């Protein structure tokens, strides 16, 4: 046992109960995690989110830049991506500095490069929140082919 556990005992990030090990969520909160349903999208732009607003994962939002949490969140994004029909992903785009760890792990899991050329057929844009209309327009001009945008949470 770590001596710091006496001063800062491990707690669930959602319900704050004491837990045995340093996991982000307790088993009870983990049992309430469900992926959001996927809506049909247009041909060139597909966007969906992984979790609903009241999901226990929402409590990890402020820690999404931490490597272990980012890896967990990226794995959920990849699972949601597998349920979405799309062209093969050719690269992953880093939307902003907060989504960089997510994008890095997504590119590792998919074995595709980060931010490459604008002529690629299909790019993945992982983020914590949905894109603004201004960001959507900017990326649609830069990448006129297919964009798959996965956010962790809706609004």
Secondary structure, DSSP 8 states (H G I E B T S, - for coil): --THHHHS--B-TTT--B-SS--SS-HHHHTT----------SSEEEEEEE-TT-GGGGGGGGTTSHHHHHHHHHHHHHHHHHS--S---EEEE-SGGGHHHHHHHHHHHT-EES--TT-SEEEEEESS---HHHHHHHHHH--SEEEEEEEE--
